[in-house]
Amino acid sequence: MNSTATTDYTSFTGWIDPPTDIPPPLTENLTCSVAVIGGGLAGLSTARRLAGRGVDTVLLESGCCGYGPFDTAVR
């Protein structure tokens, strides 16, 4: 091994990089049977399962789905 080798580290999280194309906030009312608040693992799973069973479902997330700090939800 070369003792002069250097390692470059990046801010890559190991999961995904944040998107650059997040749509703007909602500007109108939505009507649905179920509104799932939060696009974390539980929210995504719940919304997908409900929609897959034909339930009129809306998933609301303030940022990027699946891109939040997981540890803050389980403290």
Contact map, one row per residue, 1 for C-alpha under 8 A:
111000000000000000000000000000000000000000000000000000000000000000000000000
111110000000000000000000000000000000000000000000000000000000000000000000000
111110000000000000000000000000000000000000000000000000000000000000000000000
011111000000000000000000000000000000000000000000000000000000000000000000000
011111100000000000000000000000000000000000000000000000000000000000000000000
000111110000000000000000000000000000000000000000000000000000000000000000000
000011111000000000000000000000000000000000000000000000000000000000000000000
000001111100000000000000000000000000000000000000000000000000000000000000000
000000111110000000000000000000000000000000000000000000000000000000000000000
000000011111000000000000000000000000000000000000000000000000000000000000000
000000001111100000000000000000000000000000000000000000000000000000000000000
000000000111111110000000000000000000000000000000000000000000000000000000000
000000000011111110000000000000000000000000000000000000000000000000000000000
000000000001111100000000000000000000000000000000000000000000000000000000000
000000000001111110000000000000000000000000000000000000000000000000000000000
000000000001111111000000000000000000000000000000000000000000000000100000000
000000000001101111100000000000000000000000000000000000000000000000000000000
000000000000000111110000000000000000000000000000000000000000000100100000000
000000000000000011111100000000000000000000000000000000000000000100000000000
000000000000000001111100000000000000000000000000000000000000000000000000000
000000000000000000111110000000000000000000000000000000000000000000000000000
000000000000000000111111000000000000000000000000000000000000001100000000000
000000000000000000001111100000000000000000000000000000000000000000000000000
000000000000000000000111110000000000000000000000000000000000000000000000000
000000000000000000000011111000000000000000000000000000000000000000000000000
000000000000000000000001111110000000000000000000000000000000000000000000000
000000000000000000000000111110000000000000000000000000000000000000000000000
000000000000000000000000011111000000000000000000000000000000000000000000000
000000000000000000000000011111100000000000000000000000000000000000000000000
000000000000000000000000000111110000000000000000000000000000000000000000000
000000000000000000000000000011111000000000000000000000000000000000000000000
000000000000000000000000000001111110000000000000000000011100000000000000000
000000000000000000000000000000111110000000000000000000111000000000000000000
000000000000000000000000000000011111000000000000000000111100000000000000000
000000000000000000000000000000011111100000000000000000001111000000000000000
000000000000000000000000000000000111110000100110000000001111000000000000000
000000000000000000000000000000000011111000100000000000000011100000000000000
000000000000000000000000000000000001111100110000000000000011110010000000000
000000000000000000000000000000000000111111110000000000000011100111000000000
000000000000000000000000000000000000011111110000000000000000000011110000000
000000000000000000000000000000000000001111111000000000000000000001000000000
000000000000000000000000000000000000001111111100000000000000000000000000000
000000000000000000000000000000000001111111111110000000000010000000000000000
000000000000000000000000000000000000011111111111000000000010000011000000000
000000000000000000000000000000000000000011111111100000000000000000000000000
000000000000000000000000000000000001000001111111110000000000000000000000000
000000000000000000000000000000000001000000111111111000001110000000000000000
000000000000000000000000000000000000000000011111111100000000000000000000000
000000000000000000000000000000000000000000001111111110000000000000000000000
000000000000000000000000000000000000000000000111111111111000000000000000000
000000000000000000000000000000000000000000000011111111111000000000000000000
000000000000000000000000000000000000000000000001111111100000000000000000000
000000000000000000000000000000000000000000000000111111100000000000000000000
000000000000000000000000000000000000000000000000011111110000000000000000000
000000000000000000000000000000001100000000000000011111111000000000000000000
000000000000000000000000000000011100000000000000011001111100000000000000000
000000000000000000000000000000011111000000000010011000111110000000000000000
000000000000000000000000000000010111000000000010000000011111000000000000000
000000000000000000000000000000000011111000110010000000001111100000000000000
000000000000000000000000000000000011111000000000000000000111110000000000000
000000000000000000000000000000000000111000000000000000000011111110000000000
000000000000000000000000000000000000010000000000000000000001111100000000000
000000000000000000000100000000000000000000000000000000000000111110100000000
000000000000000001100100000000000000001000000000000000000000111111110000000
000000000000000000000000000000000000011100010000000000000000101111110000000
000000000000000000000000000000000000001110010000000000000000000111110000000
000000000000000101000000000000000000000100000000000000000000001111111000000
000000000000000000000000000000000000000100000000000000000000000111111100000
000000000000000000000000000000000000000000000000000000000000000000111111100
000000000000000000000000000000000000000000000000000000000000000000011111110
000000000000000000000000000000000000000000000000000000000000000000001111111
000000000000000000000000000000000000000000000000000000000000000000001111111
000000000000000000000000000000000000000000000000000000000000000000001111111
000000000000000000000000000000000000000000000000000000000000000000000111111
000000000000000000000000000000000000000000000000000000000000000000000011111
